[in-house]
Every structure is written in structure tokens, then in C-alpha cells.
């Protein structure tokens, strides 16, 4: 996507409405946040935990409310401002920076990244480097959890592109517009809001990875696959699974 910069995806304008528009998302953690938080709590074994791409704290804050100390890494200061404005938000330690590069002190029983956010890293090298950073900060018997979509559907598109109606109301229409490059594994998207008096676009570029590729990244970082489920209720991962929740450890 020409002139795209990652910080454009999560600037002040999107941060302001980010939580309000998430009910349009198909991501399992969005659809069943309670199940996601419960599984994360069980894997944290009392904590501490570190969330990559912590955003507005929509997962971290309910997890912290269960007694787990949660720290975070986030590229967007605007998203962290929204987190800070919520009850309990000031109590979380959040480092601003790229999750592939930023250094945090200490080790964690659980490090996790949900809602496809690992794919916000736009090269394979960046994604591998993220795995390596995670491995360096895992405590003994600590685990790394990832929630991402399976990219199979992108290879069934007409001309490698799509337009999906995310929401249709009397006074507005929300579209998800995407174009896929199967060579670079990049997906250029824009979430478009159409109303009678305005058009708003939220562009984002992501680089997806296949489950086997994620496993290899983990091995490069010295980690091994421990579990892979089709959702937050530990459903079996199968050919019908649209998303995966994978857990890696030493």
C-alpha cells in the first residue's frame, strides 16, 4: 500500500472509536472475550503476563482484574491513552515501541498476542525477531500464546481481492476492502465507513503466516509447539478451523 506507515492504522482518530467498532470483528477473542481471558488466566499460573500490542487494554484489563499482573508493549501512544482512561488503566506498565524490537525488563510466565496482531509485523524477519524477543523473556515453564487467522481463504479470492459488508444500517455502511499479494503474503486492507455526509477510511497492512511457518519461527527462537486449538474453548484444530490459538514453550 503506497505511503502506508503502521502508525497510521492506530492513530488518534481510530483509537477514539476502536472499542466501539470491535463488535464487527469475526476474531474469536472479540466474539468471546470472557473465554479468551479465562484461558489466558489459566496459562499465566499467577503471572506475570506480557501482552504484545496491548492496544486499549480490552484483554489486559479484565485479565488484570483477575489478579494477574499484566504489562504491555504497544506501538501507538494514542491507543495507550485510551487504555489509561479506563478504570485500572493507570496501574498497567506499558512500554511504547515495536514488539519486534523493544526491550522490557524481567521475565514472564505468559506472553501473548491476540486478534491477528502478530501479523502487524510486515516481514518474516520482523516476525522471527519477535519470537526471539519473546523467548528471551519467558520464565521457566513460561509460554507464548498467539491468536491468528488461517490464510486459506485468501487463495480462493477472485483476482486476489474482496469487498465484505461488515455492517449495513439505515444511516451507514461499513466495508472491509482487501487486496492480497500471495508472493509477499501481504494483505492491504481498508475498513471504510460510509455515511450520508462523510467517508472514513482506516487502512492497515498485515503480513500473514501459515501455521507451519509459525511453528518454524518458534523453533528458530528455541521454542516448540505445545498446543494448537481452533478457539478459546480448546476446540480441536481442524480443516474447518478459521482461526487458531497456538501455545509455544521451551
N, C-alpha and C positions, 0 to 999 in steps of 0.2 A: 504494500500500500504506500503510494508516494507520500513523502513528507510525514509519515507516521512516526510518532515517538510514544513509547509506553506510558509516559506520564500523562499523555492526552486522554487515555482511557479512563483514568480515575481522578480527574481534576475536581475543582470545587463544585462545578455545576452538576456533575454526576454524583459526587459524594452527597450532595444535598438531598437527592431523591433515591439514592441507591437502595436503601432498605425498603422503600415503598414499592419499588418495581420488581422485587425478587419473587413475588408470587407468580410471575410469568415464567420463571425458570423451571426447567424439567429436571435439574440436577437433584439426585436423591436427598442430599443433605439439606437442600432448600425445602423439599416436599415433606421431609420428616426430620426436622431439626432435633426433636427430643431423642429419637433413636440414635442419631449421629453423636449427640453429646453423651448419651449413656454408654455407647461403645468406646468412645474416647476416654471416658472416666475409667472404664474397666481396664483399658490398656495402660493408663497412666500409673496405676498402682500407687496412688497417693501423690504423684508428681515429683518434681515439677514437670511442666509441659511447655513446649515452644511451638507457637503457630507461625508458619510461614505465610506471608500475605494475609495478615490478620484483619485488614480492612476496617470495617466499622465495629468489629467485635461481636458480630452476630452469632458466632460459635464460641469464641473465647469467653465472653461474659457469662453465659449460662454454665459453661464448664467451670469457671472460677467460682460461681455461686454454689457449686457442689463441693467446694473445699480444695480444689486443685489450684496450685499457683501456676498461672499462665503468663508467660512472656510472649512477645511478638516481634516480628520483623515485617515492615511494610514500606513499600516504595513511595506511597502517596501520603504526604503530610495532611492533605485535605480529608482523606479517609480517617486518619488518626484523630483529627479534630472532631469528627463525628463520634468516634469511639469515646473520646474524652468527655463528651457532652452527656453521655449516658450514665445512669447510676452504676457506680463501681468502676467506671472507665478510667478515672484518675489513678486507681490503685494498680493498674497493669503497667509493667515495664515494657515499653515498645521502642525498638531501635529503627530509625528511618534509614532505608537503604535497599539495595538489590539483594534478594535472598540467595543469589549465587555467590555473592562476594562479601557481604557484611560479616563482621566478626562479632560474636557475642561471648561473654564470659560464662564459664561453668558448663555443666553437662545436664542432660535431661533424660527422664525415664521415657518420655514420649515426645517426639517431634512429628508434626502433622501438617499437611497442606491439602485443602479440600476444594471442591467446586471447580475443578479443572485448572486451578491457579498455577500448578507446576508448568502448564503449557504457556503461561505468560513469558517464560524464558524462551527466546526466539531462535536459539541454535542448540544443536546437540551438545556442543562443548559446554554451554551455559548450564544445561540440564545435568550433565555429568558432574560439573563443578559443584552444583547444588547438592547432589548426592554425597560428594566427598566432604563438603562442609557439614552436612548432617551427620555423617559417620563419625566425624571428629568430635561431635558434641553429644553423642549418645552415651549415657551412663551404662554401666554393666547391666546386661539384660534389657537395655532400652530398645525401643522400636521406633521405626519411621513408618507412618501411615500416609497413603496417597489415595485421593478420590479423583478419578478422571473418567472421561467417556471413552468408549471404544470407537475408533475412527472408521469402522467398516462402512458406515452409511455414506461417507464422503465419496466412496468409489462406486456408488450407484446413482450419482447425480447426472443430470443432463448437462453436458458441456462444463462439468466441474463447478456448477453454481446453483444457488437456490434462493427462493424468497418464501419465508414462512410467516404466516399471520400469527403473531404471539397473542394479540388481543384485538377484538373488534367491538367497539362500543358506539353508542349513538353519536358521541361528540369527539371520538378519537379512534385512531387505528395505530397499532404497534406492529412493526415488521422487523424480522430478523433477515438481513440480506447477507449472503456469503458467497465467496469465490475461493476455490480450493486449488492449490498447486501441489499435485501428487509427487513432484520431484523434490521440492524443498520441505514438504509436509507442513506448509504454512496455510493457515486459513485466515483470509481477510474478511472481517465482518463489520457490519454497522447495524446497531439497533436504532431504528428510525421511528420517531413519534410524529404522527400527522394529526393536526387538529385544524379547525376552521381558520385559525389565524396564525399558525406557525408550523415550522418543521424543525425538529431537533434530532441531531444525529450523534450517536455515541460509537465512534469507531474503535475497533480492537483487532489486533493481530495476535494469533497464537500459533505455536508450533506443537502439533500433537506427536505422540509417540505410541507405538504399539505395545501391548503387554509384554511381549518377549524382549522388546528394546528396553523397557523399564527394568526388567529383570537383569539385563546385561549391564545397564548403568549401575545398578546396585552392586553387582559382582565386581565391577571396576573399583567401586568405593569400599570393597571389603565386606559387603552385606549380602544376605541371602533371603530369598522369599520364604516367609513363614506361613502366611495365609493369603488367599485371594478369594474374595466374596463378590457376589453380584449386587450387594447392597448392605445397608447398615444393620439389617437384622441377621447378618451372617448367612444370607441366602447362598446356595451353591452358585459358583460362577460357571455359566454355560454358554452355548452358542446363541441363546436368546438374550443374554445379558447385554443391556445397552451401556451400562456403567460398571466400573469395578472399584472395589475398595481393597487395596493391597497393603500388606504389612511386611516390612523388612526388618531384619535384625542381624546381629553377628552370628 
